[in-house]
Amino acid sequence: MDADEFHLPRSRRANERLHAAIPGGAHTYAKGDDQYPEDLAPVISHGRGAHVWDVDGNRYVEYGSGLRSVSLGHAHPRVLEAVRRELDRGSNFVRPSLVEAEAAERFLATVPTAEMVKFAKNGSDATTAAVRLARAVTGRPRVAVCGDHPFFSVDDWFIGTTPMDAGIPAATTELTVAFPYGDLVATEELLSRYRGEIACLILEPTGHTEPPPRANGAGPAPGYLAGLRELADRHGCVLVFDEMITGLRWSEAGAQGLYGVVPDLSTFGKALGNGFAVSALAGRRELMERGGLRHAHDRVFLLSTTHGAETHSLAAAMAVLATYVEEGITARLHALGERLATGVREAAAGAGVGDHLVVRGRASNLVFATLDENRQPSQPYRTLFLRQLLAGGVLAPSFVVSSALTEADIDRTVDTVARACAVYRKALDAADPAPWTGGRPVRPVFRRRA
């Protein structure tokens, strides 16, 4: 379908209903209709496998499902079976259930670099617990975050460093400092500048949006993570890996399992529940025990969530972990991603836009950049591209694959990308994407003004 003929009247009305009742019209900023072309933000009716249907009746091949959380595909039968077994048995009790021990044991068997684990419902709770624990153990106030990674938490210690810092005291933000990914010298300079003040280094263990030529499209330079480990030990701070994205997608044991560098603490989520709400803080027993009862130190309020031990979500996590290990899901994600990346790059090159539509990242976690005539990142060109994809039945804020995709889905996507690239070329030749954006451009999530 031509993008000019593609309309979503029911979705448009549903978006108005959402905005009337919900600030921003969605419960996650990255799902906002400002992230999509004007009047082309589909509201989802349901999903199955790698496909979703909007309320207008259109079917899409979907990427980045559930903000990367649905890596096995929607309504995965093995996960649903595990969930259904628990639903009739009750979901939350006044004391722990045996499911909590079983889920913890399954997690620790899958991620053997961790010695203890505690579950929660979202990634922000887990990363903030890691920061709190690091501060308690070290007695230090400052947090050092990787400045090249886009998101760590909704909590003040991180959000205060973004353009959306309204309502956050400067005194809180001043306690967070940043270091660049891949630069050990700069990181050591930061640790020396704030000697004895930095409680932890927190980062995603891989630069997941890095372009080739590194293996599989992204990854740390040889010796980088080991160098961070040495710096943290020498300066007496805690090393925290945020594995929300890399967990399971890089290997069943996350990036730490792939690269062989063991952090003090790590956080998991997203793929862990295949859409069900579950996250995890894991790490060394010596540190994790400080959030428990069997020590002589001051108590640390580590994680204490009403719904953290919801039985059906933990059952989902166990099913996900078993499926990844037994069915080789990580390898499948990489194979599908390689096929997609190759196809998209060939389509872009064939249309003469290979230097402007750029696929980046590890094969299991692909993103794309839309660059203008001067090869600078461009939201108008992103809008043009998204609009063409939507009209072709592809919902793709990224190219992050799920294992439910088929080769036919990938081929259909590549065909749609090829048609989109032909329009992209016209816009580049005109040095103006406006005639093809259909209205205002999409906007960055983190910005000062609404």
C-alpha positions as CSV (number, residue, x, y, z in Angstrom):
1,M,0.0,0.0,0.0
2,D,1.2,3.5,-0.8
3,A,2.0,5.4,2.4
4,D,-0.3,8.3,1.3
5,E,-3.2,5.9,1.2
6,F,-2.5,4.3,4.6
7,H,-4.8,5.6,7.3
8,L,-5.6,4.4,10.9
9,P,-8.9,6.1,11.8
10,R,-9.7,3.7,14.7
11,S,-6.2,3.9,16.1
12,R,-6.4,7.7,15.9
13,R,-9.6,7.7,17.9
14,A,-8.1,5.2,20.4
15,N,-5.0,7.4,20.8
16,E,-7.3,10.3,21.8
17,R,-9.0,8.1,24.4
18,L,-5.5,7.1,25.7
19,H,-4.4,10.7,26.0
20,A,-7.6,11.7,27.8
21,A,-7.0,9.1,30.6
22,I,-3.2,8.6,30.6
23,P,-0.4,11.2,30.7
24,G,1.4,10.8,27.4
25,G,-1.1,8.4,26.1
26,A,1.0,5.3,27.1
27,H,2.6,3.8,30.1
28,T,6.0,3.9,28.6
29,Y,7.4,7.0,26.9
30,A,9.0,4.9,24.1
31,K,5.5,3.7,23.2
32,G,4.2,7.2,22.8
33,D,2.5,8.3,19.6
34,D,5.2,11.0,19.3
35,Q,7.5,8.2,18.3
36,Y,5.5,7.5,15.2
37,P,4.5,9.6,12.1
38,E,1.6,11.9,12.6
39,D,-1.7,10.0,12.7
40,L,0.1,6.7,12.0
41,A,0.6,5.3,15.6
42,P,-1.2,2.0,15.5
43,V,-3.0,0.9,18.7
44,I,-2.6,-2.8,19.2
45,S,-5.5,-5.2,19.4
46,H,-3.5,-8.5,19.9
47,G,-0.5,-10.4,18.9
48,R,0.5,-13.9,18.0
49,G,4.1,-15.0,17.4
50,A,5.9,-12.3,15.5
51,H,2.8,-10.6,14.3
52,V,0.5,-8.0,15.8
53,W,-2.9,-6.6,14.7
54,D,-4.0,-3.0,15.3
55,V,-7.6,-1.9,16.1
56,D,-8.0,-1.0,12.4
57,G,-7.5,-4.6,11.5
58,N,-4.1,-4.3,9.9
59,R,-1.5,-7.0,10.5
60,Y,2.2,-6.2,11.0
61,V,5.5,-8.1,11.2
62,E,6.7,-6.7,14.6
63,Y,10.2,-5.9,15.8
64,G,11.4,-4.8,19.2
65,S,8.4,-6.5,20.7
66,G,7.4,-5.2,24.1
67,L,10.5,-2.9,24.1
68,R,12.7,-6.0,23.5
69,S,10.9,-8.0,26.2
70,V,9.0,-10.5,24.0
71,S,11.9,-12.4,22.5
72,L,10.1,-15.7,22.0
73,G,7.1,-14.1,20.3
74,H,3.6,-13.2,21.6
75,A,1.6,-15.9,23.5
76,H,4.4,-18.4,23.4
77,P,2.8,-21.8,24.2
78,R,5.4,-23.0,26.5
79,V,5.4,-19.9,28.6
80,L,1.6,-19.7,28.6
81,E,1.4,-23.3,29.8
82,A,3.7,-22.6,32.7
83,V,1.7,-19.5,33.6
84,R,-1.7,-21.3,33.4
85,R,-0.4,-24.0,35.8
86,E,0.1,-21.4,38.5
87,L,-3.0,-19.2,37.9
88,D,-5.4,-21.6,39.6
89,R,-3.1,-22.0,42.6
90,G,-3.0,-18.3,43.6
91,S,-0.6,-15.6,42.7
92,N,0.6,-13.9,45.8
93,F,0.8,-14.9,49.5
94,V,1.7,-13.6,52.9
95,R,4.8,-15.9,53.0
96,P,7.2,-17.1,50.3
97,S,6.1,-19.9,48.0
98,L,8.3,-22.7,46.8
99,V,8.1,-21.2,43.3
100,E,10.4,-18.5,44.5
101,A,13.2,-21.0,45.4
102,E,12.7,-22.9,42.2
103,A,12.9,-19.7,40.1
104,A,16.0,-18.5,41.9
105,E,17.7,-21.9,41.5
106,R,16.8,-22.0,37.8
107,F,18.1,-18.5,37.3
108,L,21.4,-19.2,39.1
109,A,21.9,-22.4,37.1
110,T,21.5,-20.4,33.9
111,V,23.7,-17.5,35.1
112,P,26.4,-19.3,37.1
113,T,28.5,-16.1,37.5
114,A,25.9,-15.0,40.1
115,E,25.6,-16.5,43.5
116,M,22.3,-15.0,44.7
117,V,19.3,-13.4,43.0
118,K,16.3,-11.4,44.1
119,F,13.3,-10.8,41.8
120,A,11.3,-7.6,41.1
121,K,8.9,-6.4,38.5
122,N,10.9,-3.9,36.4
123,G,14.4,-3.0,35.5
124,S,14.5,0.4,37.3
125,D,13.8,-1.3,40.6
126,A,16.7,-3.7,40.1
127,T,19.2,-1.1,38.9
128,T,18.3,1.3,41.8
129,A,18.7,-1.6,44.2
130,A,22.2,-2.3,42.8
131,V,23.1,1.4,43.3
132,R,21.7,1.4,46.8
133,L,23.6,-1.7,47.7
134,A,26.8,-0.4,46.3
135,R,26.5,2.8,48.3
136,A,25.8,0.8,51.5
137,V,28.7,-1.6,51.0
138,T,31.3,1.1,50.1
139,G,29.9,4.0,52.2
140,R,30.4,6.2,49.2
141,P,27.8,8.6,47.7
142,R,28.6,8.9,44.0
143,V,27.4,6.8,41.1
144,A,29.4,6.5,37.8
145,V,27.1,5.7,34.8
146,C,28.2,5.0,31.3
147,G,27.3,8.1,29.4
148,D,27.1,6.3,26.1
149,H,24.2,4.1,27.2
150,P,20.7,5.6,26.9
151,F,18.8,4.4,29.9
152,F,19.3,2.9,33.3
153,S,16.4,3.8,35.6
154,V,13.3,5.9,36.1
155,D,14.7,6.9,39.4
156,D,16.2,10.3,40.3
157,W,19.9,9.2,40.3
158,F,19.7,8.6,36.5
159,I,16.7,10.5,35.1
160,G,18.2,13.7,36.7
161,T,21.1,13.4,34.1
162,T,18.7,13.5,31.1
163,P,16.9,16.5,29.6
164,M,13.7,15.3,31.4
165,D,15.0,16.3,34.8
166,A,12.1,18.4,35.9
167,G,11.2,17.7,39.6
168,I,14.6,16.3,40.5
169,P,16.8,18.3,42.9
170,A,20.2,19.3,41.7
171,A,21.8,17.8,44.8
172,T,20.7,14.4,43.6
173,T,21.9,14.8,40.1
174,E,25.3,16.1,41.3
175,L,26.0,12.7,42.8
176,T,25.9,11.0,39.4
177,V,28.9,11.3,37.1
178,A,29.5,9.7,33.7
179,F,32.3,7.8,32.0
180,P,32.7,7.0,28.3
181,Y,32.2,3.4,27.0
182,G,35.5,1.8,25.9
183,D,37.8,4.4,27.4
184,L,39.7,3.0,30.4
185,V,42.0,6.0,30.6
186,A,39.1,8.4,31.0
187,T,37.4,6.1,33.5
188,E,40.5,5.9,35.6
189,E,40.8,9.7,35.5
190,L,37.2,10.0,36.7
191,L,37.9,7.5,39.6
192,S,41.0,9.5,40.5
193,R,39.2,12.8,40.4
194,Y,36.6,11.5,42.8
195,R,38.9,9.2,44.7
196,G,37.1,7.4,47.5
197,E,33.7,8.8,46.5
198,I,32.4,6.6,43.7
199,A,30.4,3.6,44.9
200,C,29.9,1.9,41.6
201,L,30.5,1.8,37.9
202,I,27.3,0.8,36.1
203,L,27.0,0.1,32.4
204,E,25.6,-2.1,29.8
205,P,28.5,-4.6,29.3
206,T,28.5,-4.2,25.5
207,G,28.3,-1.2,23.3
208,H,25.2,-2.6,21.6
209,T,24.7,0.1,19.1
210,E,28.3,0.1,17.8
211,P,28.7,-0.4,14.0
212,P,30.8,-3.1,12.4
213,P,33.6,-4.2,12.0
214,R,33.6,-5.9,15.4
215,A,32.4,-9.5,15.6
216,N,28.6,-9.8,15.2
217,G,28.3,-6.1,14.7
218,A,29.0,-5.0,18.3
219,G,30.9,-5.8,21.4
220,P,33.5,-4.5,23.7
221,A,37.1,-4.1,22.6
222,P,39.4,-6.9,23.7
223,G,40.4,-6.4,27.3
224,Y,37.9,-3.6,28.0
225,L,35.6,-5.3,30.4
226,A,38.5,-7.0,32.2
227,G,40.1,-3.6,32.5
228,L,37.0,-2.2,34.1
229,R,37.0,-5.1,36.5
230,E,40.6,-4.3,37.4
231,L,39.8,-0.6,37.8
232,A,36.8,-1.3,40.1
233,D,38.9,-3.6,42.3
234,R,41.8,-1.2,42.5
235,H,39.6,1.8,43.4
236,G,37.3,-0.2,45.7
237,C,34.1,0.3,43.9
238,V,31.4,-2.1,42.8
239,L,31.1,-3.2,39.1
240,V,27.5,-3.4,38.0
241,F,26.4,-4.8,34.6
242,D,23.0,-3.8,33.4
243,E,22.0,-6.9,31.4
244,M,18.4,-5.8,30.7
245,I,19.1,-6.0,27.0
246,T,22.0,-8.3,26.8
247,G,20.6,-10.9,29.2
248,L,19.6,-14.0,27.2
249,R,20.1,-12.2,23.9
250,W,23.9,-12.3,24.0
251,S,24.0,-15.7,25.6
252,E,21.8,-17.6,28.1
253,A,24.1,-16.2,30.8
254,G,24.1,-12.7,29.4
255,A,27.1,-10.7,28.2
256,Q,29.0,-11.7,31.3
257,G,28.7,-15.4,30.2
258,L,29.8,-14.6,26.7
259,Y,32.8,-12.3,27.5
260,G,33.9,-14.1,30.7
261,V,34.1,-11.1,33.0
262,V,32.2,-11.4,36.2
263,P,30.6,-8.2,37.7
264,D,29.9,-7.8,41.4
265,L,26.2,-7.2,40.6
266,S,24.1,-7.5,37.5
267,T,20.5,-6.8,36.6
268,F,18.2,-8.7,34.2
269,G,14.7,-8.2,32.9
270,K,13.0,-7.7,29.5
271,A,13.5,-11.1,27.8
272,L,13.5,-12.9,31.2
273,G,9.6,-12.9,31.3
274,N,8.7,-12.8,27.6
275,G,6.3,-10.0,28.3
276,F,5.4,-11.0,31.9
277,A,6.7,-8.6,34.5
278,V,9.8,-9.9,36.1
279,S,13.3,-8.5,36.7
280,A,16.3,-9.6,38.7
281,L,19.2,-8.3,40.7
282,A,21.9,-10.9,40.9
283,G,25.5,-11.0,42.2
284,R,28.1,-12.0,44.7
285,R,26.8,-13.6,47.9
286,E,28.9,-11.3,50.1
287,L,27.2,-8.2,48.7
288,M,23.7,-9.7,48.2
289,E,23.6,-11.0,51.7
290,R,23.7,-7.4,52.9
291,G,20.1,-7.1,51.8
292,G,19.2,-10.2,53.9
293,L,18.9,-11.3,57.5
294,R,22.0,-13.4,58.1
295,H,24.7,-10.8,58.7
296,A,25.9,-8.5,61.4
297,H,26.0,-5.2,59.4
298,D,23.4,-2.5,59.1
299,R,20.4,-3.7,57.1
300,V,20.1,-2.6,53.5
301,F,16.6,-2.1,52.0
302,L,17.5,-4.0,48.9
303,L,14.3,-5.0,47.1
304,S,10.9,-5.4,48.8
305,T,8.1,-5.4,46.3
306,T,4.6,-6.5,46.8
307,H,4.4,-8.3,43.5
308,G,8.0,-9.3,43.0
309,A,7.2,-12.9,43.8
310,E,4.1,-13.2,41.8
311,T,4.0,-16.9,41.0
312,H,2.8,-16.8,37.4
313,S,5.5,-14.3,36.4
314,L,8.2,-16.5,38.1
315,A,6.8,-19.5,36.3
316,A,7.1,-17.5,33.0
317,A,10.7,-16.8,33.8
318,M,11.5,-20.4,34.4
319,A,9.8,-21.4,31.2
320,V,11.8,-18.7,29.3
321,L,15.1,-19.8,30.8
322,A,14.4,-23.5,29.9
323,T,13.3,-22.6,26.4
324,Y,16.4,-20.6,25.7
325,V,18.7,-23.4,26.9
326,E,16.9,-26.4,25.5
327,E,15.9,-24.9,22.1
328,G,19.0,-22.8,21.3
329,I,17.1,-19.5,21.1
330,T,20.1,-17.2,21.3
331,A,21.6,-18.8,18.2
332,R,18.3,-18.5,16.4
333,L,18.0,-14.8,17.3
334,H,21.5,-14.3,15.8
335,A,20.7,-16.2,12.6
336,L,17.5,-14.3,12.0
337,G,19.2,-11.0,12.8
338,E,22.1,-11.8,10.4
339,R,19.6,-12.6,7.6
340,L,17.7,-9.3,8.3
341,A,20.8,-7.1,8.5
342,T,22.2,-8.5,5.3
343,G,18.9,-8.0,3.5
344,V,18.4,-4.5,4.7
345,R,22.0,-3.4,3.9
346,E,21.7,-4.9,0.4
347,A,18.3,-3.2,-0.2
348,A,19.7,0.2,1.1
349,A,22.8,-0.1,-1.1
350,G,20.7,-1.1,-4.1
351,A,18.6,2.0,-3.7
352,G,21.7,4.2,-3.3
353,V,21.0,5.0,0.4
354,G,23.5,2.6,2.0
355,D,25.3,5.5,3.7
356,H,22.1,6.9,5.0
357,L,20.1,4.0,6.3
358,V,22.6,2.2,8.6
359,V,22.0,-1.0,10.5
360,R,24.0,-1.3,13.7
361,G,24.3,-3.6,16.7
362,R,24.7,-7.2,17.5
363,A,22.6,-9.5,15.2
364,S,20.2,-10.3,18.1
365,N,19.7,-6.6,18.9
366,L,19.7,-4.6,15.7
367,V,18.8,-0.9,15.5
368,F,18.9,1.5,12.5
369,A,20.1,5.0,12.0
370,T,18.5,7.4,9.5
371,L,20.9,10.0,8.2
372,D,20.3,13.0,6.1
373,E,22.1,14.4,3.0
374,N,25.0,15.4,5.2
375,R,25.0,12.0,6.9
376,Q,23.8,13.4,10.2
377,P,21.1,11.7,12.3
378,S,17.7,12.9,11.1
379,Q,14.2,12.6,12.8
380,P,12.4,13.7,9.5
381,Y,14.1,10.9,7.6
382,R,13.3,8.5,10.4
383,T,9.7,9.6,10.1
384,L,9.7,9.0,6.3
385,F,11.2,5.6,6.8
386,L,8.8,4.5,9.6
387,R,5.8,5.7,7.5
388,Q,6.8,3.6,4.5
389,L,7.4,0.6,6.8
390,L,4.0,0.9,8.4
391,A,2.2,1.1,5.0
392,G,4.0,-2.1,4.1
393,G,2.9,-3.9,7.2
394,V,6.1,-3.7,9.2
395,L,6.1,-2.2,12.7
396,A,9.7,-1.5,13.4
397,P,10.9,1.2,15.8
398,S,14.1,-1.0,15.7
399,F,15.1,-4.2,13.9
400,V,15.3,-6.2,17.2
401,V,14.2,-9.8,16.3
402,S,12.1,-12.4,18.1
403,S,12.6,-16.1,17.7
404,A,9.0,-16.3,16.4
405,L,10.0,-14.6,13.1
406,T,10.2,-16.9,10.0
407,E,12.5,-16.5,7.1
408,A,9.4,-15.4,5.1
409,D,8.8,-12.7,7.6
410,I,12.4,-11.5,7.2
411,D,12.1,-11.6,3.4
412,R,8.8,-9.6,3.5
413,T,10.5,-7.0,5.7
414,V,13.4,-6.7,3.3
415,D,11.0,-6.2,0.4
416,T,9.2,-3.4,2.4
417,V,12.6,-1.8,3.3
418,A,13.6,-1.8,-0.4
419,R,10.4,0.1,-1.3
420,A,11.0,2.5,1.6
421,C,14.6,3.0,0.4
422,A,13.4,4.1,-3.0
423,V,11.4,6.9,-1.4
424,Y,14.3,7.7,0.8
425,R,16.4,8.2,-2.3
426,K,13.9,10.6,-3.7
427,A,14.0,12.6,-0.5
428,L,17.8,12.7,-0.6
429,D,17.8,13.9,-4.2
430,A,15.3,16.6,-3.3
431,A,17.3,17.4,-0.1
432,D,14.0,17.6,1.7
433,P,12.1,14.7,3.3
434,A,9.1,16.9,4.2
435,P,6.9,15.8,1.3
436,W,7.1,12.2,2.5
437,T,6.8,12.6,6.3
438,G,3.0,13.2,6.3
439,G,3.3,15.8,9.1
440,R,5.4,16.6,12.1
441,P,8.5,14.5,12.5
442,V,8.9,11.9,15.3
443,R,10.7,13.2,18.4
444,P,13.4,11.9,20.8
445,V,12.0,10.4,24.0
446,F,14.4,12.5,26.2
447,R,13.7,16.2,25.5
448,R,13.1,19.3,27.5
449,R,9.7,20.3,26.2
450,A,6.7,18.1,25.5
